[in-house]
């Protein structure tokens, strides 16, 4: 059971490491730690999300917590619900893009402020392991149902500013993108052709992870058989989204960050965050638009906190998370899609031409290496690459005149992650191979 408490959430295999009994105890521990009176809870489409919700609600209400049940919703909808309803905390029952046998929960405080390993998950784990709960409340809490979808749609849709009709393809991956995309469906001037738009928590068609190239195969096939302005692919709980251009070519997520930032800054100047794996071009585009670029370490908890601390207006991660101040400094994949739609509808060029000037450097993409000792592998890199501009915000980064790299250890697996970029493809490939040789030796 201890292994289910991760750096950013709780995840385990249903019926093995995550059971109704454990979820009940987590509910009691959550209420004990957060000291909440009201909690908003949503869930994804996995067949075991409902019994896990019922167990969690029993634990919360035993502690006197009033539970607002949002039912089936996307993770961005849950965050909106916590903020808009003024709740003390929130829980989304989901395992995101993990296979169907997995489940878990993402947790927040009030205003959708995330609870991470460093800010509460480890404390909740200790309470669960020790059964160290506050005494049951003299009067148990209750569970009330609340439909959030129409309010969320009304919250996001005013951002639409389409200048011409658009036709897009959307891979829902049988997940909560089906619900998230209801923001976009039925909008004047926007036609969406869906793929895999039946809720099915077993993910019968493909893994719901837009970081994997194979995730896009069905979407690319559909786009090449039709005529679309761009394509989108949601992850399992719809807090991430990937994009393809009109030809079906996958657009790196950091390039989408730059494109959306460019558009936002044309109307409003401010601080925009990007994670440290992002292309040099992201910072350059933000500066050119009159914004203030700020680098963040990887992870939604870190980015959201930095956005709050600096009043950031937007942020993007290489993993496809797009954060908007407008949605309580949290993700909204439908708002990201709407932002790209607005941009494409105004332009005389297709999306492939709009991103071409931003894709000015050669990137390796994130390369994972399984190693026996990640710390030792990273130390070998530290010992060898010491002459550039060193940054240790997250892992080990070194920037040179014509290339840069970052190496980080995975939080959960024996992996070293490498990201590298150079001003020429030849230099990128040369340095990529050099670094991988040191990492994998």
N, C-alpha and C positions, 0 to 999 in steps of 0.2 A: 504493500500500500504506500509506503514512504516514497516510492519512485514516481508517484503520480503528481507530486507537487513540483512544478517546473519553474523556470525563471519568470515566465509571464502569465502562466495560467495553470490549471489543473487538467491533466489528461491521462486516461488509462483505458484499458480494454474492458468493455462492459462485461460484467459477470465474473471477472477475474480480479484485476486490480482496482476496479471501480464498480461498486455494488450499491444497491439501495441503502443498505445499512451504513456504508461509508458516507454516502451522500447525506443521509440524515444527520450523521455526526458532524459533517462539514457544515451543514446548516446551523447547528448549535454553536459550533466554533466560530463561524462567520459572525453571527449575532453577538457572541461574547467579545470578539476582538474589535469589531467595528463599533459596537454599542449603538446599533441602528434601531430606529423605531419603525421605519418604512423602507421596504426593499422592492424594487421593480425587477421582475424575472421574465426573461424570454427564453425560447428554446428553438432548436432547429428541427429538421424533418427526420432525424434518425429514429428508428422504431423504439429505441429505449430512452429517448429524451423525455417522453411523458412520464414513465415510472420514476425516472430520476428527478424530474420536477416535483412529483408528489412527495418523494422522500425528502428532498431539500425543503419543501414547504412545511412538512411536518416538523423538521428541526428548527426552522426559523420561527414558526408560530408557537412552538413550545416555549421559546424564549420571549414571547410577547410581541414579536414583530408582525406588523401589518404588511401582507404580501400583495402586490399588484401584479397579476398574471397577464402578461401581454400575449400569451399564446405563441403561435408560430410567427417568428419575425426574423429579420436579418440582424446581425450585430450592430450595424449603424443605427437601426431603428431602436434597439435597446438603449444605446448611448443617448439618443435623442429623448427617449422616454424618461431616463433618469434625470436629465437636465430639465426638460419641459414640465415634468410633474413635480419637480422639487423634492425628489426622494433622497433619503439619506444614503442609499447605496443601490447597486444594481448587480445582477448576475445573468449572464447569457450561458445557457446550457448548450454546448457545442464542442466538437473537436476540430472545427475549422475544416481543413482539407484532408485530414487523416482518413484512412479507410473506414468503411462502415462499422466495423466491430469496435471502433474507438468512440469515446465520448469524454466530456469534461466540462469545464466552466471557465469563463472569463469574468473577472470581478472588478467592480469600481466602487469608489466612495461617492459622495454627493458630487454633483456637477460633472459626473462621468469621469472623475479622476481615477486612473487605473491603479489597481493593487497588484504589485509585482512581487517577486521573490524578496527584493530588498525592502519593500514597504508593507509587507503583511502576509504574503503566502507562507513564508517560513514560520511565522507566528501562529497562523491557522493550523499548519501541519503539526506543530508542537501540541496545540490544544487538542487536536484530534487524537494524536498518538497517546497522550496522557489522560484522555477523557476529562480534561480540566475545564469543563464548561461552567458558566455562571448558573446558579440555580434556576429551574424553570420558573416562568413568570406566574404570579398568582392568577392572572387572567390570560389565557392563550390569545395569540393574535388570530386574525382571520385572513382568508384569501378572497380577493375580489378580482373579477375579470375586467380588463380595459383594452379596448381596440385602439391601437396606436397608428395603424397604417394611414388612415385618412389625414391625420394631423401631420404625419411625417411628409406625406405627399404635398400638403399645403405649405410645409416648411421649405421644401427643396424646389418646387416648380417655379416660384418667382424668379429663380436664377436663369430661367430660359430666355434666350434672346436670339432665336433662330431667324436668319435673314433669307433663307430659302429652304424648301423641303429637302429632307435628308432621308436616306434609306440605309439602315444599318442591320448587321447580323449580330446576334447575341447568343453565346453559348452559356446556358444557365447551369449546366453540369448536374442537373437533377437536384440542385441545392437551393439555398435561400436567395440566390440571385433572381429566382422566379418571383419572389416577393419584393425584393429590392427594386427590380425593374418595373414594377407597377407605377413607380414615380414617372417613368418615361413613356409607358404604353398609353395610347390614347391622346397623347399630346398633339396639338395641331402642328403639322409640318414635320413630324417625326414618325417614320414607319419602321417597325422593328420586326424582323424575321427571326423567331427563336429556334434554338436547338436544345433538345433535352430539357423541355420545360414542364416535365411531370415530376413532382416531389418524390424522391426515392432515396432514402438514407443509406441504401446499399451501394450507391454510385455505380449503376449497371453499365454505363457507357465508358467512362474514363475517370481517373483521379481528378478531383476538383482543385487543381493547383496550377495557377497561371505562370508559375516559375518554370514549369516543365515544358519543353518544346512539344512533346507528344500530346499535351493537353490541347494544342491548337489544331491538330490534324483535321478533325471533322469540320471545325470552323473554317479553316483554309479551303477545304474542298468545297464547302457551301459557297464561299465568297467567289471562288474562281468559276463556279458554275452560274453565278448571277452577276448583278451589277449593284455594288454597295459602295457607300462613301467611306465606311470603315467597319471594323469588327471589334467586339468586346468579348472577354471571357472572365466570368466571375469565379471566385473560389467558393468553398463549401458554405461558409457563413456570410459571404458577400461583403466582407470588410476589405477585400482586395479585388483588383480588376486589372486585367491585361488588355492591350490594344493591338490590333493589326491595322495596316493601311488598306487602301482600296484594292490592293493586289493580294492581300492576305499575308504580307510580310510582317513579322512580329516586330513591334517597336519597343526598344528597351524602356523599362519603366522610368529610368532617370531622365530620358529624353522627353517623356510625357510630363514629368515634373517641370522641366524647363519650359515646355510649351504652355502649360497651364499658368505657370508663374509669369510668363511674358504677357499673357492675356490679362491676368489680375492686375499686374503693375501698370497696365495701360489706363486703368480706371482708379487705382488706389495704390499709393506707395506704402511700403512697410517692410517688416522683417519676414523673410521666407527661409525656412529650414530645409536642408537636404542632408541625407546621410552620407557618411564619409566614404562610401563605396561609389558615389556618384561621379559622373564624368566632370572634368574641368569645365566643360561647356555649361553645366548647370549654374555654377557660380558666375560665369561670364555673362550668361543671359540675364540673370537677376541684376547684376551690376549695370548692364546696358539698359535695362528697363527702369533704372532709378530706384531699385529696391536695395535692401540690406541683406546680403546672403549670410547665413549662419550655418555652420556645419554641426551635425549632431552625431552621436554614436548610434549604432544600430539598435532598434527596439522601440516599440510604440510607447512604452512607459517613459522612456527618456525624452523622446521627441515631444510628447504631449506636455511634459513638465516644462521643457525649455520654451515651448510655444507660449505657455501661460506666463512664465517668468518674463519673457521678452515681448509679450503681446503680439506674437507672430500671427500672420494672416493666412498662411498656407504652408504646408510641408509635404514632402514626398519621400518615399523610401524605394530603394531598388527592388524591393519585394512586391511592390504594387499597392502599398498602403498610401492613400492620399488623404491628408488631414486638413480640415477647414475650420477656421475660427467660428464660422457660421453654425457649425454643428458641434458646438461645445468643445472645440479643439480636438475633435475626434474624426475618424474616417467617415466618409460617405462616398461609396463607389458610384451611386447614381449621380451625385453632384460632379464627380470626376468625368463621367460619361457626358453629362450635360455641358460641362466646360469645353470638352473637346468638340462636341456637336456645335456649340456656339462659334468656336474658332473656325471650323471647317465651313460652316454655313456662310460666313462673312468673306471667306477667301476666294480668290479667283483660281487658286491652285488646289490640287488634291492634297490629301494629308501626306502622301509620300514626299511631295515637294516642300511642304511646310516644315517637315522634320529634317530634311536633308542638310540645311545650313547648321543645324544643331549637332548633327552627327559628324562632327569635324575631326574627331580623334578615333583611334583604333582601340577598342576595349576587348579584354579577354572574356568578360562575363565572369560570374562567380564559379570558381573551380574548386571542388571539394576533394581532398586527399585523405584517405583513411590511413592513419598512422598509429603506431603502438603508443607513442608518448607525444601528444600534441605540444606540451610545454617545451619539451626538448627540441622539437622541430622548429618551433618559433624562436627558441634561443639560438639555434644555428643561423637563422635568418638575421637575428639581431647582431650576432658576431661578425657576419660577413658584410652586411649593408649598413654602414655607419657614416657615410660621407655626405648624404643629402640632408634635406630638411626633415627632421624626425618628428613624428607626431604620435603620441600614445593615448589618444582619446578613447580608442577602442581597438585592442590588439596593438599591432606595430605597423605604422605607416611611414614610408619614406618618399619624399618628393624630390625629383631631379629636374633639370632644365627641360628635358624632352620626354620624361616618363615618370610614373609614380606607381606604387603598389601598396596594398594593405593585406596583412595576414591576421586572421583571428581564429581562435579555437571555438568550436561549437560548445554551447552550454550543455548539451545532452548526449553527444555522441563523440567517439574518438576521431574527430575530423578537424583538419586545418582548412580554412576557407581562404582562397587567394582571389583578390581582385586587382587588376593591373590595366593601365592605360598608357598609350604612347602616342606621339605625334605622327608616327608612321606604322604601318602594319608590320613591316620587317622588324622594327625595333620592338614592337609589342611581342611578336612571336619569339624573338631572340631572348628577351628578358623573362618572358613567361616560362620558357623551357628551362632557363637557368635557375629560376626560383623553384620550380617544381622538382628539379633534380636535387636541390638542397633539402626541400621539405620531405621528399620521399626516400632519402638515402638510408 
